[in-house]
Amino acid sequence: MIRKMEKNDIPEIVDFEIKIFGSSLGHEMLEKELKYNEMAHYFVMEKDNKIIGYIGLWIDDIACQIINFFIKEEFRKNGYGTSFLEYIIEYATNKNVEIFSLEVRESNKTAIALYEKFGFKYSHLRKNYYSDGEHACVLIRQ
């Protein structure tokens, strides 16, 4: 099941962002995003009433920036990422989005392959984008 993220989801999301990404947007920022940012759209995916994935978007006019996206490791390679991304693309397209963009670690070949499956194409490299110095690939879907 996919649903909008709620305030009470934030502690679990922050914990998993730290485990998966090594850092987090943080409790305060996520709470502000949910409460005040009209461009922000955050969703969670659940299985057996437990969060297994999360995605955050900013939608501005015809553009959608994917901020963060994860599926918990034990649920990967089971089609959850594909179905979550399908849902989000349909959701954003219904809001007249024409252009999607995101940054992904250059080393994250699995994520890059998933995005490419949905028509995302390499645009350019953002050098030293991540706190550990790793570069980010900017991917665009039009």
C-alpha positions in Angstrom: 0.0 0.0 0.0 1.2 3.5 -0.8 0.0 6.5 1.2 0.9 10.0 2.0 3.6 10.3 4.7 2.3 11.6 8.0 4.0 13.4 10.9 4.2 10.2 13.0 6.2 8.5 10.2 9.0 11.0 10.5 11.1 9.2 13.3 11.2 6.0 11.4 11.9 7.7 8.1 14.8 9.6 9.7 16.3 6.4 11.1 16.1 4.7 7.8 17.6 7.7 5.9 20.6 7.6 8.2 21.0 3.8 7.8 20.6 3.9 4.0 22.0 7.3 3.0 24.3 8.0 5.9 22.5 11.2 6.7 19.0 12.5 6.9 16.9 15.5 6.0 16.1 15.5 9.7 12.9 15.6 11.9 12.5 19.3 11.7 12.9 19.7 8.0 10.6 16.8 7.2 8.0 18.2 9.6 8.3 21.6 7.9 8.1 20.0 4.5 4.8 18.2 5.4 3.3 21.3 7.1 4.4 24.3 5.0 5.9 23.4 1.7 3.1 23.3 -0.9 5.6 21.8 -3.5 6.4 18.9 -1.2 4.8 15.5 -1.7 6.0 12.7 0.5 4.8 9.1 0.4 5.5 5.8 2.2 5.1 2.3 1.0 3.8 -0.3 3.5 3.7 -4.0 3.6 1.9 -5.7 6.5 1.4 -2.2 8.1 5.1 -1.6 8.2 7.0 1.0 6.2 9.2 -0.6 3.6 9.9 2.5 1.5 9.7 6.2 1.2 9.9 8.9 -1.5 9.9 12.6 -1.4 9.1 14.9 -4.3 9.0 18.6 -5.0 6.5 19.5 -7.8 6.7 23.0 -9.2 4.6 23.6 -12.3 5.6 21.0 -14.9 8.8 19.9 -13.0 9.2 17.2 -10.4 12.4 16.8 -8.4 12.8 13.5 -6.6 14.4 14.4 -3.3 14.9 11.0 -1.6 13.8 7.5 -2.4 14.5 4.2 -0.7 13.2 0.7 -0.3 14.5 -1.1 2.8 17.2 -3.5 1.8 15.4 -6.7 2.7 12.6 -5.8 0.3 14.7 -4.9 -2.7 14.7 -6.9 -5.9 11.0 -7.8 -5.4 9.4 -5.2 -7.6 8.6 -2.7 -4.8 10.8 0.0 -6.2 9.3 -0.4 -9.6 5.8 -0.3 -8.4 6.5 2.7 -6.1 8.2 4.6 -9.0 5.3 3.8 -11.3 2.8 5.2 -8.8 4.9 8.4 -8.3 5.3 9.0 -12.0 1.5 8.6 -12.6 0.8 10.8 -9.5 3.0 13.6 -10.8 1.9 13.2 -14.4 -1.7 13.7 -13.2 -0.5 17.0 -11.8 0.8 18.0 -15.3 4.4 17.2 -14.6 6.4 16.8 -17.8 10.0 16.8 -16.5 11.4 14.6 -13.7 14.9 15.0 -12.3 17.0 13.5 -9.5 20.5 13.0 -8.2 21.8 9.5 -7.6 25.2 8.3 -6.3 27.4 7.5 -9.2 28.2 4.1 -7.6 24.5 3.1 -7.2 24.2 1.1 -10.4 21.0 -0.7 -9.2 19.1 2.6 -8.7 20.4 4.0 -12.0 19.2 0.9 -13.8 15.8 1.3 -12.2 15.5 4.9 -13.3 16.7 4.1 -16.8 14.0 1.5 -17.0 11.5 4.4 -16.6 13.2 6.6 -19.3 15.5 8.7 -17.1 18.6 9.7 -19.0 22.0 10.8 -17.8 22.3 14.6 -17.9 25.5 15.5 -16.1 27.7 14.8 -13.1 27.7 16.9 -9.9 31.2 16.5 -8.5 31.7 15.9 -4.8 27.9 16.2 -4.3 27.7 13.9 -1.3 29.3 14.5 2.1 31.7 11.7 1.5 32.9 13.2 -1.7 31.1 10.9 -4.1 29.8 12.4 -7.3 26.1 12.4 -8.2 24.7 11.6 -11.6 21.8 13.9 -12.5 19.1 12.0 -14.3 16.3 13.6 -16.3 13.1 12.2 -17.7 11.1 14.2 -20.2 
